[in-house]
Amino acid sequence: MSDTETTITELLDQVDAATQAPPVDVRSIMDQLGERSFAPLILVIGLLMVSPLSGIPGSPTISALLISLIGIQALIGRKHLWMPNALLNRTVPEETLRKAVAWLRRPAAWFDRHSHKRWPLFTVKPARWATMATCVCFTWFWPFLELLPFVTSFGAGAISLLSFGLLTRDGLYVLLGFAVVAISTTVAATLLLG
């Protein structure tokens, strides 16, 4: 479940490169990121769901499926990622994706500047497995939250923090991600049950 360290800005550059040859589908984005990049793929999906893309009907459900499939394969130790063609062939409006990437660049640069290896206890096994399992399980609620526009953005923020912490080996972001998971779960339960 190891990944090559990279920055969010570099990941956004790779996603942006996928928009240069429309139509843009999940396959072309994954080709840019690489089939062995489990944490970067989850981070990119989480970031895109933080952006206004989360308001497109169906995108939270598709994102939840993608994160679950990627995370489960990381947890069982697969070396190469497998995805069904039905998901790989899903297209994303290129202009919307381009705008989402542009919208994310400023916060991405801030996170890149303020991350470094620290608190390794939270980024190595077994904490690493627990974090990846949380990324998987937490997305299972997203399809139900589609009724509440943009609410999944909060959950996606948690996934982004968790996966960014794993990618950069920065335990602070992992802890922040778990804090957002707790807050998001409380808010979502209040909205759905209240």
trRosetta pair geometry for C-beta under 8 A, 3 or more apart (Angstrom, degrees):
i j d omega theta_ij theta_ji phi_ij phi_ji
1 38 6.5 -70 -149 60 69 151
1 39 7.9 87 171 -41 82 101
1 74 4.8 79 -124 177 97 91
1 75 7.1 35 -87 -85 133 31
1 77 6.9 -78 -43 -100 82 57
1 128 6.4 151 102 140 134 124
1 129 7.3 145 22 -85 168 70
1 132 6.6 -87 -161 -47 143 160
3 36 7.7 167 -116 131 71 78
3 37 5.7 79 -142 -143 109 60
3 38 6.0 -127 -73 48 117 76
3 39 4.3 -121 -2 32 159 110
3 40 6.0 172 -174 -16 140 90
3 166 7.4 69 29 130 125 99
3 167 5.9 -50 88 -118 134 74
4 37 7.0 -56 36 -105 92 95
4 40 7.9 -14 62 -30 77 132
5 167 6.5 127 -127 165 59 71
5 168 6.4 87 -144 -112 103 46
5 169 7.2 -48 -96 -4 121 102
6 10 4.7 -109 177 77 106 137
6 11 6.2 117 116 -51 124 88
6 40 6.2 25 49 -97 126 129
6 167 6.9 -56 48 176 71 120
7 10 4.7 102 57 4 80 100
7 11 7.1 -141 99 -3 47 85
7 108 7.7 102 152 166 91 98
7 112 4.4 41 -158 -124 117 121
8 11 5.5 -55 -152 37 38 114
8 12 6.3 38 151 -20 69 104
8 43 7.1 -123 -108 155 86 129
8 47 7.0 143 -153 -88 113 151
8 104 7.7 -117 158 151 118 111
8 108 3.9 -141 112 -154 122 99
8 109 8.0 -120 75 -51 108 31
8 111 5.7 44 5 78 144 122
8 112 5.6 -131 33 -59 91 99
8 164 6.8 -11 -68 -117 112 116
9 12 5.7 -53 -148 36 32 111
9 13 6.5 40 150 -24 63 102
9 105 7.0 64 -118 -145 84 75
9 108 5.2 142 -69 132 66 119
9 109 5.9 57 -72 -84 123 67
9 112 5.5 -25 -9 -47 106 157
10 13 5.5 -48 -151 30 34 117
10 14 6.7 35 151 -19 63 102
11 14 5.7 -53 -155 33 35 112
11 15 6.6 33 149 -16 67 102
11 33 7.0 31 -142 -113 85 104
11 40 5.6 -165 -106 -161 123 103
11 43 6.5 -50 -155 100 174 117
11 44 5.4 -144 168 -79 122 99
11 47 7.7 125 109 18 130 154
12 15 5.6 -50 -147 37 37 111
12 16 6.1 42 152 -22 66 105
12 44 8.0 169 -78 -120 52 91
12 47 7.6 -100 -80 129 95 156
12 101 5.1 140 -166 -156 98 95
12 104 6.0 -166 -106 93 135 116
12 105 6.1 173 135 -92 164 75
12 108 5.8 -33 -22 -118 141 178
13 16 5.6 -54 -147 37 30 114
13 17 6.5 38 150 -26 63 102
14 17 5.5 -47 -151 27 33 116
14 18 7.1 39 149 -23 60 98
14 32 4.2 151 174 149 93 112
14 33 5.6 114 131 -79 144 65
15 18 5.7 -49 -161 24 38 115
15 19 7.3 38 145 -21 63 99
15 29 5.9 16 -125 -138 76 100
15 32 6.7 160 -80 92 33 148
15 33 7.7 20 -67 -58 73 105
15 44 6.0 163 -66 -152 127 124
15 48 7.8 -171 -148 -70 157 115
15 97 7.1 -134 160 172 106 110
15 101 5.6 -173 97 -97 116 125
16 19 5.8 -52 -161 25 41 113
16 20 7.7 53 144 -35 62 93
16 98 6.9 79 -129 -122 80 71
16 101 5.0 157 -74 157 91 164
17 20 5.8 -39 -167 5 44 118
17 32 5.4 153 76 -129 111 135
18 21 7.4 -77 -170 43 41 85
18 24 5.6 93 136 -137 96 106
18 28 4.5 133 -156 130 104 99
18 29 4.7 24 -122 -89 176 58
18 31 7.4 132 -106 59 107 91
18 32 4.8 -103 -59 -22 102 143
18 97 7.9 -68 88 141 104 148
19 22 7.0 10 -169 -67 55 83
19 24 5.4 -19 -106 -77 59 142
19 94 4.8 130 -151 -157 93 94
19 97 5.5 -172 -88 94 122 119
19 98 5.2 145 173 -70 168 92
19 101 7.6 -130 -13 1 142 146
21 24 7.8 118 78 -82 57 71
21 28 6.8 -154 76 -148 102 143
22 94 4.7 -67 -94 -47 116 150
23 91 5.0 -30 160 -132 123 130
23 94 7.1 -137 -144 -42 49 110
24 28 5.7 -115 -146 66 59 136
24 29 7.0 62 -179 -48 97 94
24 91 6.3 108 78 -158 54 77
24 92 5.1 -54 102 61 107 88
24 93 7.8 16 51 116 112 9
24 94 4.7 129 -3 -89 122 84
24 97 5.9 -92 97 23 160 159
25 28 5.4 100 53 6 67 98
25 29 7.5 -131 101 -1 39 89
25 88 6.7 60 139 153 117 55
25 89 5.6 -35 -166 -155 147 31
25 90 6.1 138 -156 76 87 38
25 91 4.8 -55 -91 -93 79 60
25 92 7.0 149 -112 6 28 77
26 29 5.8 -60 -154 38 36 111
26 30 6.1 31 153 -17 70 110
26 66 7.0 -146 -144 -101 137 133
26 83 7.3 -128 125 150 127 156
26 87 5.8 -51 66 147 163 72
26 88 5.1 -128 82 -138 105 34
26 89 7.3 -23 36 17 97 15
26 90 5.1 42 -17 56 115 90
26 92 7.5 103 -61 -24 61 107
27 30 5.9 -61 -147 41 28 108
27 31 6.2 34 154 -26 65 105
27 83 7.9 -165 -90 81 73 135
27 88 4.1 58 -66 179 96 96
27 89 6.7 17 -18 -75 119 43
28 31 5.5 -46 -146 30 32 116
28 32 6.8 35 153 -20 61 101
29 32 5.8 -55 -159 32 33 112
29 33 6.5 16 151 -8 67 111
29 44 7.2 177 168 137 120 147
29 92 7.6 35 -38 17 133 138
30 33 5.7 -63 -143 45 36 104
30 34 7.8 -107 172 51 61 16
30 35 6.7 54 162 -87 104 68
30 41 6.7 27 -117 -119 84 122
30 81 7.3 -124 -166 91 128 141
30 83 7.1 -142 -70 6 173 150
30 88 7.2 -69 25 -127 140 90
31 34 8.0 41 -176 -69 25 30
33 37 5.0 -123 153 66 92 141
33 40 5.6 -173 -167 116 115 119
33 41 5.5 131 124 -83 151 79
33 44 6.4 -106 -89 -11 148 154
34 37 4.4 87 75 -12 100 113
34 40 7.7 47 51 68 99 138
35 80 5.1 21 131 -158 120 80
35 81 4.5 -145 -169 37 77 95
36 79 6.5 -22 -117 169 105 61
36 80 6.2 -51 -78 -103 80 54
36 81 7.0 -161 -79 -14 29 93
37 40 4.0 -31 165 46 116 118
37 41 5.5 128 103 -29 86 90
38 41 6.0 -61 -151 33 24 109
38 42 6.6 17 157 -13 62 108
38 70 5.6 157 -148 172 77 96
38 71 7.4 118 -178 -94 110 39
38 73 7.0 -154 -111 89 120 94
38 74 3.9 117 -172 -86 157 121
38 81 6.9 162 -86 -76 77 115
38 132 7.9 12 140 -129 128 128
39 42 5.8 -56 -147 39 34 109
39 43 6.1 37 154 -23 67 107
39 74 7.5 100 -50 -122 67 155
39 132 8.0 -88 -88 -97 86 103
39 163 5.0 166 -164 -164 79 88
39 166 4.8 -139 -127 100 139 118
39 167 4.5 179 130 -73 129 87
40 43 5.4 -55 -145 37 32 115
40 44 6.3 34 157 -21 67 103
40 163 7.8 158 -80 161 17 117
40 167 6.2 100 -70 -113 67 134
41 44 5.9 -52 -148 33 30 110
41 45 6.5 27 155 -15 64 105
41 66 7.8 -125 155 159 108 108
41 70 5.2 -147 99 -138 128 153
41 81 7.3 69 -14 -90 166 165
42 45 5.9 -56 -149 38 32 109
42 46 6.2 33 153 -19 66 109
42 67 5.5 84 -129 -131 88 87
42 70 5.6 -169 -65 102 90 138
42 71 6.4 74 -92 -66 136 90
42 135 5.8 22 -171 175 145 147
42 159 6.6 -120 165 170 97 106
42 163 4.4 -162 100 -107 108 149
43 46 5.7 -57 -147 39 29 113
43 47 6.2 30 156 -20 65 107
43 159 8.0 -173 -105 135 40 83
43 160 6.0 83 -148 -137 67 63
43 163 4.0 -156 -71 115 79 126
43 164 5.6 108 -125 -66 123 68
43 167 6.0 -18 -45 -27 148 146
44 47 5.7 -54 -146 36 29 111
44 48 6.3 28 156 -18 64 106
45 48 5.9 -56 -148 36 30 110
45 49 6.5 24 154 -14 64 109
45 63 5.2 154 179 -150 108 93
45 66 5.5 -170 -113 99 153 128
45 67 5.5 -158 97 -67 147 94
45 70 7.8 169 2 16 145 149
45 156 7.9 -123 128 -140 67 105
45 159 7.6 -51 93 127 90 139
46 49 5.9 -64 -151 40 30 107
46 50 6.6 36 149 -26 65 101
46 63 8.0 130 -78 -180 38 124
46 67 7.3 81 -59 -96 83 133
46 156 4.8 162 -160 -170 64 77
46 157 7.5 148 172 -76 103 12
46 159 3.7 -153 -110 101 126 105
46 160 3.7 -176 128 -66 124 73
46 163 6.0 164 8 26 146 133
47 50 5.5 -49 -153 25 36 114
47 51 6.9 35 150 -19 64 102
47 104 5.6 68 173 -141 113 151
47 108 7.5 37 -142 -84 141 109
47 156 7.5 -175 -53 160 11 110
47 160 5.3 105 -68 -114 64 125
48 51 5.7 -52 -157 31 37 114
48 53 5.0 -28 169 56 84 151
48 54 7.9 145 129 -53 61 76
48 63 7.3 -160 83 -107 106 129
48 97 7.6 -18 -133 -132 121 79
48 100 5.7 50 -138 150 74 145
48 104 7.9 -63 -85 -47 46 150
48 156 7.8 -104 71 -168 49 143
49 53 6.5 -86 -95 84 36 101
49 54 4.6 78 -164 -83 63 105
49 59 7.1 175 -106 136 84 106
49 60 6.5 94 -138 -105 120 70
49 63 5.1 106 -69 -172 129 171
49 152 5.8 -73 178 128 117 107
49 153 6.4 -166 144 -104 72 52
49 155 7.7 -44 129 83 133 84
49 156 3.4 -158 98 -107 109 152
49 159 7.6 31 59 53 131 132
50 54 7.1 73 -48 -29 5 129
50 104 7.3 100 79 -104 112 110
50 153 5.3 91 -137 -157 42 83
50 156 4.7 -152 -58 108 66 117
50 157 5.3 96 -107 -74 113 72
50 160 5.9 -15 -38 -28 133 150
51 54 6.9 148 74 -10 48 88
51 100 3.9 105 129 -149 159 95
51 103 5.2 119 -134 82 111 131
51 104 5.7 -69 -71 -55 119 105
51 153 7.8 -169 29 -122 17 109
52 55 5.5 -32 -176 15 68 117
52 96 7.9 -116 95 -164 101 93
52 99 7.5 -32 52 115 121 114
52 100 6.5 -137 49 -96 76 88
52 103 6.9 90 5 10 98 177
52 150 7.9 -33 -128 -104 54 109
53 56 5.8 -35 -171 6 56 114
53 59 5.7 -149 153 176 84 162
53 92 7.7 -2 -142 -155 129 117
53 96 6.4 116 -100 151 87 108
53 97 7.2 47 -91 -97 132 57
53 100 4.8 7 -35 -94 113 147
54 59 6.1 -148 -127 96 32 123
54 60 6.0 53 -155 -69 82 94
54 63 7.9 -45 -109 4 78 156
54 150 5.7 102 98 -118 115 52
54 152 5.1 -162 -164 77 124 103
54 153 4.8 -168 42 -67 164 83
54 156 6.4 -134 -84 -6 135 150
55 59 7.8 22 58 41 25 132
55 149 5.5 38 -128 -166 86 103
55 150 5.5 -6 -78 -65 91 86
56 59 4.3 72 74 -20 97 128
56 93 8.0 -174 -108 14 151 115
56 96 7.2 69 -61 169 138 157
57 146 6.9 81 -140 -176 65 121
58 61 5.6 -63 -157 42 49 111
58 62 5.9 44 151 -19 81 108
58 146 7.6 51 -64 -136 25 146
59 62 5.8 -55 -141 41 33 109
59 63 6.0 36 159 -21 66 109
60 63 5.6 -57 -144 40 30 113
60 64 6.2 34 155 -24 65 104
60 142 4.3 -150 164 170 105 111
60 143 6.8 175 110 -82 99 39
60 145 6.6 -103 153 79 160 94
60 146 5.2 -169 54 -83 128 90
60 152 4.2 -176 -117 -43 131 174
61 64 5.7 -51 -148 32 30 112
61 65 6.6 31 152 -18 62 103
61 142 6.5 -178 -83 112 42 101
61 143 4.4 61 -104 -100 95 89
61 146 6.3 -21 -39 -55 98 139
62 65 5.7 -54 -153 34 33 112
62 66 6.4 32 151 -18 66 107
62 87 7.1 154 -157 -136 91 89
62 90 6.0 174 -148 170 143 170
63 66 5.7 -54 -147 37 32 112
63 67 6.2 29 158 -16 67 107
63 139 7.1 -130 117 -150 80 127
63 142 6.8 -91 77 147 98 164
63 152 7.7 125 66 156 136 141
63 156 7.4 -11 143 -100 151 115
64 67 6.0 -55 -143 39 28 107
64 68 6.1 30 157 -20 63 110
64 139 3.9 169 -134 161 79 105
64 140 6.6 133 -174 -86 125 26
64 142 4.1 -169 -65 52 129 130
64 143 6.1 -103 40 -37 156 83
65 68 5.8 -59 -147 37 27 112
65 69 6.3 22 158 -16 64 109
65 87 6.3 -145 117 -106 125 131
66 69 6.0 -59 -147 38 27 107
66 70 6.2 21 158 -14 65 111
66 83 7.6 8 -126 -125 78 125
66 87 6.3 159 -83 -175 85 134
67 70 5.9 -58 -142 42 29 108
67 71 5.8 26 161 -17 66 114
67 135 6.1 -123 175 155 115 95
67 136 6.7 -173 133 -106 87 48
67 139 4.7 138 76 -41 132 165
67 159 6.6 -42 -136 -154 152 147
68 71 6.0 -59 -139 41 23 108
68 72 6.1 23 163 -19 63 109
68 136 5.2 89 -124 -152 60 82
68 139 5.8 -136 -52 77 89 127
68 140 7.1 83 -86 -71 129 78
69 72 6.1 -54 -142 35 25 108
69 73 6.5 20 159 -14 60 110
69 82 7.9 -108 172 86 113 67
69 83 6.3 97 129 -110 148 77
69 87 7.4 172 14 44 160 174
70 73 6.1 -65 -154 39 27 107
70 74 6.4 28 151 -20 65 107
70 81 6.4 -7 -120 -133 78 125
71 74 5.5 -54 -148 34 33 112
71 75 6.3 33 155 -21 66 106
71 132 5.3 169 -154 176 94 87
71 133 7.3 144 164 -95 121 27
71 135 5.1 -171 -102 94 141 107
71 136 3.7 -158 103 -71 144 98
72 75 5.6 -55 -149 35 32 113
72 76 6.5 17 158 -8 66 107
72 136 6.0 104 -55 -123 73 143
73 76 6.1 -59 -142 43 31 100
73 78 4.2 -46 -176 33 92 134
73 81 5.9 116 104 -122 157 67
73 82 6.7 170 -104 34 147 80
74 77 7.8 42 174 -69 30 24
74 78 7.2 -71 -73 44 26 86
74 132 5.5 -122 99 -160 126 146
75 129 6.4 92 -130 -146 87 86
75 132 5.6 179 -72 114 91 128
75 133 6.3 82 -100 -74 139 79
75 136 7.3 -43 -25 -29 137 148
78 81 6.9 112 112 -89 126 40
78 82 7.2 -90 -179 2 157 94
83 87 5.2 -103 175 78 107 119
83 88 5.0 125 108 -59 119 99
84 87 5.3 87 67 11 81 98
84 88 7.0 -157 97 -5 39 93
85 88 5.3 -59 -137 44 38 112
85 89 5.6 30 166 -18 73 112
86 89 6.5 -59 -141 38 19 105
86 90 7.5 40 149 -44 53 92
87 90 5.8 -33 -161 -5 39 116
92 96 6.9 -123 165 76 84 107
92 97 4.9 78 129 -60 121 125
93 96 4.0 62 84 14 109 115
93 97 6.5 173 86 -14 55 85
94 97 5.6 -57 -147 38 31 111
94 98 6.2 35 155 -23 67 105
95 98 5.6 -50 -146 34 32 114
95 99 6.4 32 154 -18 63 104
96 99 5.8 -55 -150 36 30 110
96 100 6.4 33 151 -22 64 105
97 100 5.5 -52 -148 34 33 113
97 101 6.4 34 153 -19 65 103
98 101 5.8 -54 -151 34 30 111
98 102 6.4 29 151 -17 64 106
99 102 5.6 -54 -147 38 33 112
99 103 6.1 38 152 -24 66 107
100 103 5.5 -54 -147 35 30 115
100 104 6.4 24 155 -16 64 110
101 104 5.9 -63 -149 39 29 108
101 105 6.8 49 152 -49 62 93
102 105 5.9 -34 -155 -5 34 118
104 107 6.2 -69 -161 52 54 100
104 108 5.3 58 146 -33 84 114
105 108 5.5 -60 -143 37 28 116
105 109 6.4 30 160 -23 65 103
106 109 5.9 -51 -151 29 30 110
106 110 6.9 30 152 -18 61 103
107 110 5.4 -53 -153 34 40 115
107 111 6.4 36 153 -17 71 103
108 111 5.9 -56 -149 38 32 107
108 112 6.2 34 153 -22 66 107
109 112 5.6 -53 -146 35 31 115
109 113 6.4 30 155 -19 64 106
110 113 6.0 -59 -153 35 29 108
110 114 6.3 -3 160 5 65 116
111 114 6.2 -76 -140 52 28 93
111 115 6.0 25 166 -28 69 118
111 164 6.5 -44 169 -170 138 152
111 173 7.9 70 -157 -104 109 137
112 115 6.5 -62 -139 27 22 108
115 164 7.2 -110 -103 158 156 106
115 168 4.6 -3 153 157 132 164
115 170 4.8 -94 -160 -47 94 162
115 173 6.6 -4 -116 -34 113 134
116 168 7.3 -88 -101 164 11 114
116 170 6.4 101 66 -96 26 111
117 120 6.9 15 179 -75 95 94
117 168 7.2 -146 -73 151 58 73
117 169 4.6 -1 -115 101 88 113
117 170 6.5 -116 -105 -79 27 65
118 170 5.8 29 39 -139 82 69
118 171 5.9 -109 102 34 66 91
118 172 5.9 20 82 -19 119 104
119 122 5.2 11 133 18 106 111
119 123 7.4 107 101 -8 73 100
119 170 7.4 54 48 -177 94 44
119 171 2.8 -110 96 63 106 138
119 172 6.0 124 22 -44 134 64
119 174 7.8 -142 101 42 120 112
119 175 7.4 -24 118 -20 160 123
120 123 5.6 -77 -149 48 50 100
120 124 5.7 30 163 -15 88 113
120 169 6.5 -3 -112 178 81 102
120 171 6.3 -116 -55 -39 13 123
121 124 7.0 -66 -137 36 21 98
121 127 6.4 87 147 -10 59 154
121 171 6.3 46 56 -110 67 153
122 127 5.0 -122 -145 153 37 153
122 131 7.6 88 171 -57 79 132
122 165 7.1 -44 121 162 112 131
122 171 3.4 111 48 -139 117 102
122 174 4.4 177 146 76 120 142
122 175 6.2 -56 -138 -47 167 87
123 127 6.7 -23 -24 95 13 118
123 128 6.0 46 175 -81 38 94
123 131 7.9 -12 -115 1 48 157
123 165 6.3 -140 -92 149 105 87
123 166 6.0 163 -142 -117 90 48
123 169 4.7 138 131 -144 160 57
123 170 7.0 92 -63 36 143 20
123 171 5.3 -116 -24 -73 97 77
123 174 6.1 -164 -74 -32 78 146
124 127 6.3 57 64 46 47 100
124 128 5.7 -47 -175 -27 12 115
125 128 5.1 -56 -71 38 52 110
125 129 5.8 46 -127 -16 82 102
126 129 5.2 -48 -164 37 65 115
126 130 6.1 67 140 -23 81 101
127 130 5.5 -55 -148 38 37 113
127 131 6.2 40 153 -23 68 104
127 174 7.3 67 154 159 117 155
128 131 5.8 -53 -149 34 29 112
128 132 6.5 25 154 -14 64 106
128 166 6.2 105 -138 -127 87 107
129 132 5.8 -57 -148 39 32 108
129 133 6.1 33 154 -20 67 108
130 133 5.7 -54 -146 38 30 113
130 134 6.4 35 152 -23 63 104
131 134 5.6 -52 -152 32 31 113
131 135 6.7 37 149 -22 63 100
131 162 5.2 177 -173 -170 101 107
131 165 7.3 -116 -156 83 153 117
131 166 5.9 173 110 -66 143 116
131 174 5.7 -60 -108 -145 140 113
131 177 7.4 64 -147 88 105 140
131 178 7.9 -88 -112 -62 84 101
132 135 5.5 -46 -153 30 37 116
132 136 6.7 36 150 -18 64 102
132 166 7.2 73 -65 -92 86 160
133 136 5.6 -53 -153 35 35 112
133 137 6.2 22 157 -10 70 110
134 137 6.1 -59 -137 45 30 102
134 138 5.6 33 165 -27 66 114
134 162 6.4 -141 89 -135 116 159
134 177 7.9 123 108 131 137 113
134 178 7.2 -33 179 -101 169 82
134 181 6.3 -36 176 -110 124 162
135 138 6.2 -56 -139 32 19 112
135 139 7.1 17 162 -19 55 108
135 159 5.4 95 -136 -135 87 88
135 162 5.5 -164 -72 100 100 141
135 163 6.3 78 -105 -60 144 96
136 139 6.6 -73 -169 28 26 105
136 140 7.7 34 145 -35 61 98
137 140 5.8 -39 -166 3 44 118
138 141 6.9 -53 179 21 45 105
138 155 6.2 178 154 -164 107 106
138 158 6.6 -111 167 100 158 130
138 159 6.5 -169 87 -73 132 95
138 181 5.9 -87 -109 -131 140 109
138 184 8.0 59 -165 89 117 133
138 185 7.9 -94 -132 -70 94 102
139 142 5.2 -23 -168 -7 64 123
139 155 7.2 136 -99 149 55 128
139 159 6.9 46 -66 -82 101 141
140 143 7.8 -40 180 16 41 98
141 144 5.7 -61 -170 42 61 111
141 145 6.0 54 138 -22 84 112
141 155 7.2 -159 75 -108 107 157
141 188 6.4 74 149 151 143 157
142 145 5.5 -66 -144 40 37 109
142 146 7.1 61 156 -47 66 83
142 152 5.0 61 -138 -121 96 124
142 155 6.3 -152 -85 88 94 154
143 146 6.0 -26 -164 -11 38 115
144 147 7.1 -34 168 8 49 106
144 192 7.0 31 141 -114 120 140
145 148 5.4 -56 -170 45 71 102
145 151 4.8 -121 179 87 115 120
145 152 5.2 140 101 -65 127 85
145 155 7.3 132 50 -5 167 140
145 188 6.1 -55 -94 -135 124 118
145 192 7.7 -79 -91 -67 75 118
146 152 7.2 6 -81 -33 56 129
148 151 4.0 27 107 -12 113 137
148 191 6.1 27 -85 155 162 145
150 153 5.0 -12 -175 -5 71 123
151 154 6.3 -40 -178 19 52 108
151 155 7.6 43 135 -5 69 102
151 187 7.9 -163 -157 122 105 114
151 188 6.7 118 162 -101 126 89
151 191 7.0 -133 -128 76 151 171
152 155 5.2 -54 -156 43 55 113
152 156 5.8 59 144 -25 78 103
153 156 5.4 -53 -143 39 32 114
153 157 6.5 44 151 -29 62 98
154 157 5.5 -46 -156 24 32 116
154 158 7.1 33 147 -17 60 98
154 180 7.1 -159 174 -179 78 103
154 183 7.7 -108 174 105 123 99
154 184 4.6 168 129 -111 110 108
154 187 6.8 -25 113 67 166 145
155 158 5.6 -50 -159 30 39 112
155 159 6.6 37 147 -16 68 103
155 181 7.9 60 -135 -115 68 60
155 184 5.0 141 -81 174 66 151
155 188 7.4 32 -60 -53 115 139
156 159 5.4 -50 -146 38 39 113
156 160 6.1 44 151 -24 67 104
157 160 5.6 -52 -147 34 30 115
157 161 6.5 30 154 -18 64 104
157 180 5.6 -113 106 179 100 153
157 184 7.8 168 57 -67 99 135
158 161 5.9 -55 -150 35 31 109
158 162 6.3 28 154 -17 65 108
158 177 5.2 105 -168 -163 63 71
158 178 7.8 99 -159 -76 105 15
158 180 3.8 -162 -90 102 89 111
158 181 4.5 125 -165 -65 146 67
158 184 5.6 -101 -28 2 138 145
159 162 5.8 -56 -147 38 30 111
159 163 6.1 18 161 -9 67 111
159 177 7.4 99 -81 -153 9 117
160 163 6.3 -61 -141 44 25 101
160 164 5.9 26 159 -20 63 114
160 177 7.7 -164 73 -109 47 108
161 164 5.8 -57 -140 39 25 111
161 165 6.3 30 158 -22 62 107
161 173 5.0 -153 -171 179 77 85
161 174 7.4 161 140 -95 85 21
161 176 5.0 -112 -173 97 142 98
161 177 3.4 -176 99 -79 104 87
161 180 6.0 114 25 21 146 138
162 165 5.9 -58 -154 33 26 112
162 166 6.7 23 152 -15 62 105
162 173 7.5 -172 -84 134 18 86
162 174 5.9 61 -132 -129 58 62
162 177 3.5 160 -58 165 71 161
162 178 7.2 95 -89 -49 103 63
162 181 7.6 46 -52 -47 128 120
163 166 5.6 -50 -149 36 37 112
163 167 6.1 38 153 -22 67 107
163 177 7.9 137 2 -111 50 155
164 167 5.6 -54 -143 38 31 112
164 168 6.1 4 166 4 67 112
164 170 7.4 -28 130 52 80 116
164 173 5.2 -83 94 154 99 151
164 177 7.8 165 43 -62 89 126
165 168 6.5 -69 -137 51 22 91
165 169 7.8 32 169 -146 54 4
165 170 5.1 -108 -135 76 64 75
165 171 6.4 75 -170 -113 116 18
165 172 7.1 -158 -117 68 111 47
165 173 3.4 -166 -75 86 94 96
165 174 3.5 -174 134 -50 157 71
165 175 7.7 150 -119 8 157 54
165 176 7.6 166 -61 42 130 91
165 177 6.0 -118 0 -7 133 129
166 169 7.5 16 -173 -76 27 42
166 174 6.8 92 -51 -85 66 108
168 173 7.0 61 54 26 119 144
170 173 4.8 55 99 11 108 107
170 174 7.2 169 98 -12 58 85
171 174 5.2 -51 -150 34 46 117
171 175 6.3 45 154 -19 73 101
172 175 5.9 -57 -154 37 31 109
172 176 6.4 30 150 -17 66 107
173 176 5.3 -49 -143 39 37 114
173 177 6.2 46 152 -26 65 102
174 177 5.6 -53 -153 32 30 116
174 178 6.7 29 151 -17 63 102
175 178 5.8 -52 -151 35 34 110
175 179 6.5 38 150 -21 64 103
176 179 5.5 -52 -151 34 35 115
176 180 6.5 32 152 -16 66 103
177 180 5.8 -56 -150 37 32 108
177 181 6.4 40 149 -25 65 102
178 181 5.3 -45 -148 30 36 118
178 182 6.6 39 153 -20 64 100
179 182 5.8 -53 -155 33 33 111
179 183 6.5 27 151 -14 65 107
180 183 5.6 -54 -143 41 36 110
180 184 5.8 37 158 -20 69 109
181 184 5.9 -57 -141 40 24 109
181 185 6.2 27 158 -21 62 109
182 185 6.0 -56 -147 34 25 111
182 186 6.5 24 155 -17 61 108
183 186 5.8 -60 -154 36 30 111
183 187 6.3 25 154 -16 67 108
184 187 5.8 -56 -144 39 31 109
184 188 6.0 28 159 -17 67 109
185 188 5.9 -55 -141 40 27 108
185 189 6.2 27 159 -19 63 109
186 189 6.0 -57 -147 37 25 109
186 190 6.4 26 154 -19 61 108
187 190 5.7 -58 -152 36 30 113
187 191 6.3 26 154 -17 65 109
188 191 5.7 -57 -147 39 32 110
188 192 6.0 19 161 -10 68 113
189 192 6.1 -61 -137 45 27 102
189 193 5.5 -6 174 10 67 120
190 193 6.7 -65 -122 52 17 89
190 194 4.8 3 -179 -9 60 131
191 194 6.4 -33 -90 41 12 101
